[in-house]
Amino acid sequence: MLNAHNVLQSAWQTAFGTPKTLATVKLQNVSSFRLRPEFQTRALDQLRGTLAPTHQTTLDNYSGSATFEVSDETFEDVNYWLDALFGAATATGSLPYVRAYNAPTTAAVTPHFMTLLWGQANGVFQLQDASVASLTLSGADNTGVQVGGSIVAGKVIPGTLASLSDRTGVTRMSGCMASVAIAAWDSSSFTTLANSAFSWELSINSNREYRGYLGNCTPTAYSDQKWNGQLRLSFELNDTTD
């Protein structure tokens, strides 16, 4: 099996615990995807008249996780990762559209959960209840916009890819078109730094965890701890940035 033949597809779920069997979109910009089924198993300790370490194992719990990278993201596809981290945002305006994503301060967010299908013919895996736990976006004046992150999810089971064509009419994000604006800590009035910045990298971590309860062997709930983030900037030292 060649990695180049693999495809990542997605479908929005209505809520946690409502996986979809058929994908609705092909996430064609992904350059790297690593799926990790996570099994909690034990080797049973039994007296069977032998020095063999065990004769039987058991599966107590299982879930899934993944990591992904996108080397050149588009305005259409970046929303899948942002919605799966922050929750679905409603677009306002028109050309350009604006979607506001805010980290939580008093109330927890409700991620927009996805069912992901990954693989190729004769080898497809379905990742249920997937959401983005951490996300990094970066760009520079001579690159596109790179996106990467970690995904937490529920069970991993065999799946089937939908018959989806490559999408056209998507718009590539360009790092050189980004801008950096700053404001005082207690202010919401931002000033754009002109002719100063070379590159940027924004990392966000929701510290999201999945958990299960008695009666289920896979995750049935989720929670976020305190979010944290980091913004790294590369500047020219001048009168504006000094």
C-alpha positions in Angstrom: 0.0 0.0 0.0 1.4 3.4 -1.0 0.8 6.4 1.3 0.2 8.5 -1.8 -3.0 6.5 -2.4 -4.5 7.4 1.0 -7.5 9.8 1.2 -8.9 11.7 4.1 -12.7 12.3 4.1 -15.0 13.9 6.6 -18.6 14.3 7.6 -20.0 16.7 10.3 -21.8 15.0 13.2 -24.9 16.5 14.8 -23.4 15.9 18.3 -21.0 13.7 20.2 -21.9 10.0 19.8 -23.6 10.4 16.4 -21.1 9.1 13.8 -21.8 9.2 10.1 -21.2 6.3 7.8 -20.8 8.3 4.6 -18.4 11.2 4.2 -19.5 14.4 2.5 -16.2 16.2 1.8 -12.7 15.2 0.7 -10.0 17.0 2.7 -7.7 17.1 -0.3 -5.1 19.6 1.1 -3.8 17.3 3.8 -0.1 16.4 3.3 0.3 14.1 6.3 -2.1 12.2 8.5 -1.2 9.6 11.2 -4.0 7.6 12.7 -3.5 5.9 16.1 -6.0 3.3 17.4 -5.4 3.3 21.2 -6.1 0.0 23.0 -6.1 -0.7 26.8 -5.2 -4.4 27.1 -4.1 -6.7 29.8 -2.3 -10.0 29.9 -4.3 -12.2 32.3 -2.4 -13.8 35.2 -3.6 -17.5 35.4 -2.2 -20.6 37.1 -2.0 -23.1 34.3 1.0 -25.2 35.3 3.4 -23.4 33.0 6.0 -20.7 33.0 4.6 -19.0 30.0 3.8 -15.4 30.8 0.2 -15.6 29.8 -2.3 -17.6 27.8 -5.0 -14.9 27.3 -5.4 -11.2 26.9 -8.4 -8.9 27.2 -9.4 -5.6 25.7 -10.7 -3.2 28.4 -11.1 0.0 26.6 -10.3 1.6 23.2 -10.3 5.0 21.5 -8.5 6.8 18.8 -6.3 9.8 18.0 -4.5 11.3 15.1 -2.1 14.0 14.0 -2.3 16.0 10.7 -0.4 18.5 8.6 -1.4 20.7 5.8 1.5 22.3 3.9 -0.7 24.8 1.9 -4.2 25.4 3.3 -7.2 27.0 1.6 -9.8 29.4 3.0 -12.4 26.8 2.4 -10.7 23.9 4.3 -9.2 25.7 7.3 -12.7 26.1 8.7 -13.0 22.3 9.2 -10.1 22.4 11.7 -11.2 25.6 13.4 -14.8 24.5 13.8 -13.6 21.2 15.2 -11.6 23.1 17.8 -13.6 26.2 18.7 -17.1 25.1 17.6 -19.0 26.1 14.5 -18.7 29.8 13.5 -21.3 31.6 11.5 -19.9 33.5 8.6 -20.8 37.2 8.3 -20.2 39.7 5.5 -19.6 38.9 1.9 -16.3 38.7 0.0 -14.6 38.7 2.4 -16.5 36.5 4.7 -15.6 36.8 8.4 -15.7 34.0 11.0 -14.9 34.9 14.6 -13.4 32.2 16.8 -13.0 32.9 20.5 -11.2 30.9 23.1 -13.5 30.2 26.2 -13.3 32.4 29.2 -16.4 31.5 31.3 -18.3 28.9 29.3 -16.8 25.8 27.6 -17.0 25.6 23.8 -19.0 22.9 21.9 -16.7 21.5 19.2 -18.2 20.6 15.9 -17.5 16.9 15.9 -16.5 15.0 12.7 -16.4 11.4 11.5 -13.2 10.9 9.6 -12.5 8.2 7.1 -8.9 7.5 6.2 -7.2 5.1 3.9 -7.5 3.6 0.4 -9.3 0.7 -1.3 -9.2 -2.5 0.9 -8.0 -0.5 3.9 -10.2 2.2 5.3 -10.6 3.3 8.9 -13.4 5.3 10.4 -12.6 7.6 13.3 -15.7 8.6 15.2 -16.4 11.7 17.4 -13.2 13.4 16.2 -12.3 17.0 17.3 -9.2 19.0 17.2 -7.5 19.3 20.5 -4.5 21.4 19.5 -3.8 23.5 16.4 -0.9 25.4 15.0 -1.1 27.8 12.1 1.9 29.5 10.6 3.0 31.5 7.6 5.7 33.7 6.2 6.1 36.4 3.5 7.3 33.8 1.0 5.1 30.7 1.9 1.6 29.5 2.0 -0.2 29.0 5.3 0.7 25.7 7.1 -1.8 24.1 9.5 -1.2 21.1 11.8 -2.6 19.7 14.9 -3.7 16.8 17.1 -7.1 15.1 17.0 -8.8 13.2 19.8 -11.6 10.8 18.9 -13.7 7.8 20.0 -13.6 4.4 18.5 -11.8 3.3 15.3 -13.6 0.8 13.1 -13.5 -0.3 9.5 -15.1 2.1 7.1 -15.8 2.8 3.5 -14.7 5.8 1.4 -17.4 7.8 -0.3 -17.1 8.5 -4.1 -16.0 12.1 -3.9 -14.2 14.1 -6.5 -11.5 16.7 -6.0 -13.1 20.1 -5.3 -12.4 23.0 -7.5 -12.8 26.7 -6.9 -10.9 26.8 -3.7 -8.6 29.7 -2.7 -5.1 29.1 -1.4 -4.1 31.1 1.6 -0.9 33.1 1.1 1.4 33.9 4.0 2.5 37.2 2.5 -1.1 38.4 2.7 -1.3 38.0 6.5 -1.0 41.0 8.8 -0.1 41.5 12.5 -1.9 43.9 14.7 -1.2 44.7 18.4 -3.1 46.3 21.2 -2.5 47.1 24.9 -3.5 44.4 27.3 -6.6 46.2 28.5 -7.6 47.5 25.0 -9.5 46.1 22.0 -8.1 48.8 19.7 -5.6 47.1 17.4 -2.9 48.8 15.3 -1.5 47.0 12.3 2.3 46.7 12.2 3.3 47.9 8.7 6.5 47.0 7.0 7.8 45.1 10.0 6.8 41.4 10.2 8.3 38.5 8.3 6.6 35.4 9.7 4.1 34.2 12.4 3.1 31.0 14.2 0.0 30.7 16.4 -0.4 27.6 18.6 -3.6 26.8 20.5 -4.2 24.0 23.0 -7.6 23.2 24.4 -6.3 20.5 26.7 -9.3 18.5 25.6 -9.8 15.0 27.1 -12.3 12.3 26.3 -13.6 9.9 29.0 -16.0 7.0 29.3 -18.3 5.7 32.0 -19.5 2.3 33.2 -21.5 0.6 30.5 -19.3 1.7 27.7 -15.8 0.7 26.5 -15.2 3.7 24.4 -15.4 7.5 25.2 -18.8 8.9 25.7 -18.0 12.4 27.0 -15.4 15.1 26.7 -14.1 18.1 28.6 -11.6 21.0 28.2 -9.3 22.2 30.8 -7.8 25.7 30.7 -6.8 26.7 27.2 -3.4 28.1 26.4 -1.8 29.5 23.4 1.4 31.0 22.0 2.1 33.5 19.2 5.6 33.7 17.8 6.5 36.5 15.5 9.6 37.4 13.4 10.1 41.2 13.2 12.5 43.6 11.7 13.8 46.0 14.4 12.7 49.4 13.5 10.9 52.5 14.9 7.6 50.6 14.8 8.6 47.5 16.6 11.2 48.9 19.0 
